[in-house]
């Protein structure tokens, strides 16, 4: 799919960015442009990926000019740059707007101006029935993508969205925090053991984005059928793997947190296409002339959609197996002097 192409990844120094860049290089991409504002992370990745096909571009999605220059002669864009921390977005909502909404607008406009073939925007389960600033801004990013995909004009990119849940052991996520607390002999600070969260690996997230890139029509949203587990099961699995029995300190939900997440809303489920391992949620094709009855509507909202309660619930053994398959966990076990099978 990527052979001979020039790919731009915004936010390319993040966990997803590094994973998709490695996959693109293995797939024969002609050039990968890593666009981000953090020169330290770029320098670290430059040493980790010493490949002449990788170019590093300092810039910010808030800056239209830097995006325009980066997209010259680009074939496709994966837009991963975002503010993703729920509590920090709660305390700094306008910063979330500037990056997740205005930044997405800038990326899409720059892609149109540069005649890019395809743009895939990364989104989150928190964009469905959003109750926090991060989810609200990511939901608006989805709406911008759909609106521009449907707008008049023949020579514009195929713009689509890949929506996924929590990526296990990604930078800033809860698994590295728990592992650090276990290794330091501290109490584990758990929000709510009964909360459920989707559990995807980095490889899963890359698979979803590449599937979206290959199959999307203008305005489509793609969702992978990810499993889920409770925070309590996750904690038990990590303790079992590291042979630890720490104090568990229940802190309560943080600002803007839900007890469970949706990947497909009830209204979307009524018109979602089941593709086996994925759902395709097509854009609503109607215009404002509702009396004409044209296109597919939003549905009647019956059913529950696809949630972290309705999907497959990972038990303790399954969660242990998933965690042990992560490179991050293997590296942490090695640094702690533990064998990969646990203690």
N, C-alpha and C positions, 0 to 999 in steps of 0.2 A: 504493500500500500504506500509506503513512504520512499521507495527506491527512486533515487534521482531527484527528489523533491527538496525544496528549501523550506525549512520549518522555523517559525518564530514561536518561542514559548515565553509568554509574559510570566513574571514570577518564577523564572526558570531555575532559581537557586533553592527553591523549597523542596520538600520531600517528594512531592509529585513531579516537579520539574526535573529533578535529577533522575528519577526512575524512567520518565518518558524519554528523556534525552538518551539514556543508555539503550532503551529499546529501539529508538530511531536509528542510532548508530549501528546497532546490530542488524537493522532492517535495510541498510544500504542508503540511508539518506545522503543527499549531496552536501547539504549544509544545515547546521542547526544554529540558530541565533538565540542566545540566552539573554533575555531582557529583564533587568531588575535594577534596583537602586542601591543595593548593598555591595560595595566593592570588596569588602572582606569575604563575604560568602562567594562572590565571583572568583576571587583569588583562590579560595579553598577548593572550589570546584574545578578551576583551571588545573590545579595540581592533581586532582582525582581523575580528571578526564583529559589526558594529554593527547588529544586527537585533533589534527589540523582542520577537520570539518566543523569544529565547534568554534563559534565566534561569541564573544561576550560584549554586550552593549549596555552601558550605563544609561539608565533612563527611568522615568516614572510614568505610569499610566495616567497620572493626573496632567501630564504635559503632552499636549497634542503634537508639538513639533518633534520631540524625541521619538515618538511613535511613528510619525510619518517617515522619518529618515530610516528607522529600523525596518520598515516594511517594504522598502524598495526591492522589487523583483523577488518577493516572497510568494510561495505557492499556497501555504496554509498556516493558520495561526491556532495555537492552543492557548486560550486566555485563562491562566491560573492565578494571576496576581490578585490578591484580595486581603482585606483584613478579616481574619477568621476567628479570633478569640472572642467568645460571646461576652464575658464580663468587660473586657476592654472596650468593645464596641458600645456596651451599655453606658459606660462612663464618658465615651467620646463619640457620640453618634454622628456628628457632622464629619468627623474624619472617616467613618465608615461610608457615609454618603459620597465623600470626595473620591475614595478609592473604588468602592464596589458599584456605585451607580455612575458617577461622572467618568470614572476611569473606564468602565465598560463602554459607555457611550463613545469615548475617545478611541478605544480599540476598534470598535465596529466602524466608525467613520473613517479611520485611517485605513482599515482593510478595504473599504469600498473605494476610497480614493486611489489606492495602490493596485486595484484589480486583483486582489487575492482571490483564489479559487474557493477556499473553504475556511470557515472560522468555527471552532468549537469552544463554547464558553463553559467553564466548570462552575457548577452550582452545588447546592447542599440540601440535605433533607430539612434543614431549618428554614428554608424558603417556603415550605408548605405549612399553611396555617401559622405564619410567623408571629411570635410573641416577643421577640428581642430585636435589637437594632441590627445585628448581623443578619438574621433571617430576613428582616424587612428589606434591607438593602440588596441582598442577594435575590430576593423575589423581584425587586424592581429591575435588577440586571437581567433576569429571565424575560421580563415583559419587554424590555428594550430590545432584546435579541429577537423576540417573536415579531414585534412591531416593525423592525427594520427588515426582517426576512420577508414580510408580507408587503412592504412598501413597493410602489411602482418602480420599475427599472429593470432592464434585462441583464445588464452587465454588472451584477453585484455578486458577492460571495454567497455560497450556501451557508447560512448561519443557523447554528443549532446549539443545543445545550445538553451537557452530560451532568446529571444530578446524582450525587451519591452521598452515602452516610459517612460515619466516622472511619477514618483510615487508621488501622492499628499501628501504634508506635510512630506515627508521624510527628514531626517537630511540634512541640508545644502541647501534645495530647496527654491524656491521663496515664497511659501505660508507662512512658518514661518517668513520670512523676512517681508512680507507685514503685517502680523498680529502684529508683534512687532512694526512696524512703526505706525500702526493705534492706538494701545494701548498707545503708547508714544506721540501721537498727532503730529507726524512728517509727512512731505510730503512723499508720496509713490514714490519711485524711479522705474519708469517703463522703460524698454528698448524700446519696440515698441508695442503699443496697438494692432496692426494688426498682430503680430506674432501669429501663431497657434502652439499648443503643445498638444500631446496626454495626456489624463487625466486618470490615473489608480489609484486605491486605493492599499494599501499594501496587502489587501486580494486578489485583482486581480493578483498581481505579484506572490503571493504564489500559487494561483490556476494555473497560467501558468507554473510555475516550476514543480509543482506536476504532471500536465498533461503531460509535456515533459518527466519527469522521467518515467511515466507509459507507454507512447505510442511511445517513440522515437526509431527509428532504428539508426544504426551507421551513424553519420555525419548529422543527421537531424537538422534543425533549426525550432523552433516553435514560432509563433507570435499570440498574442491574438488580436482580432478585437476591439481595444480600441476606444472610442470616443475622440473627441478633442474640444478645444475651443480657442478663441483668448485670449491674455493676457488682453485685454480690458474688456472682459466679466468676466474673473476671478477677476479682480480688482473690478468691479461693484458688483459682488456677495459677496465678502468679506466685502465691505463697507456696503452693505444692511444688511448682517448678524449682523455686529457689530454696526449698526446704526451710521456710521461715514460719514463725508463728507470732507475728507482731500484734501489737494493740491496734484495734480498729476504732477509729474515732469518727463517728458520724457527725458531719458538719451541717447537713441540710442543704437544700438546693441553693446554688449560687444565683446571682442576678440573671434573669432571663432564661432559666433552664426549664425544660419540659420534663415530665415524667416518662414520656415515650415520644418517638418521632414518626413522622410520615415521610415516605418517599413518593407515594402517589396519593393525591387527595381524593376524597370521595367523588367529587365532581369530575376529576380527571379519569378515575377508574371506569366510569360509565362509557368512555369512548377510547380507552387505552387498548392498544393492540398487543396481545401476548405473543412474544417471539421466542418463547422457550426460556432462555436464561435472562431475558430482558423484556422490558415494556417500552413500547414506543407511544408517546403521547403526542399526537399530531396537533398542529396549531389549529385553532378555531378559524375556519375559512370564511365565516360570515363577515359582512360589512355592517354598517349601521342601518341598512335597510332590512330590518328583521322581518318585516311583513313578507318579504320575498321568499323566506324559508330556505335560503341558500346555505349550503355547507353544513358542517357538523357543529352542534351546539355543545354546551358545557355539560350536558347530562343533568340528571335530576338529583344527584348527590346521594343516591341510595347505596347501601353497603358502607364499608369502613375504609375503603382504599387499601393501600399496601403500607403497613405500619410495622414498627419494631415489636409490636405485640402479636400481629397476625402472621408474620413470617416464621420460618423455622427457628425455634429457640435452641441455642447451643447449650448442651449439658456440660458438666464439669470436664468429663473426659474429652469431649469434642473441643472445648475451649483450650485445654492443655495442649492438644495436638496442634491446633491452629497457631498458638503462641510459639510453640517449639519450632515451627516451620519458618518463623521470622528470623531474618539475618540479625536483626537488632537483638533479639533474645539470645541467640547463639553467641553473639559477641559479648553480651553482658554476663552470660554464664562462664565464658572463657576467662573474662577479666576477674571474675570472682573465684576462679579455680574450681568450678563445678563441672561435672560431666554433662553432656547435652541431654541425657535422659533424665536429668533431675537428681535429686538426692534421696 
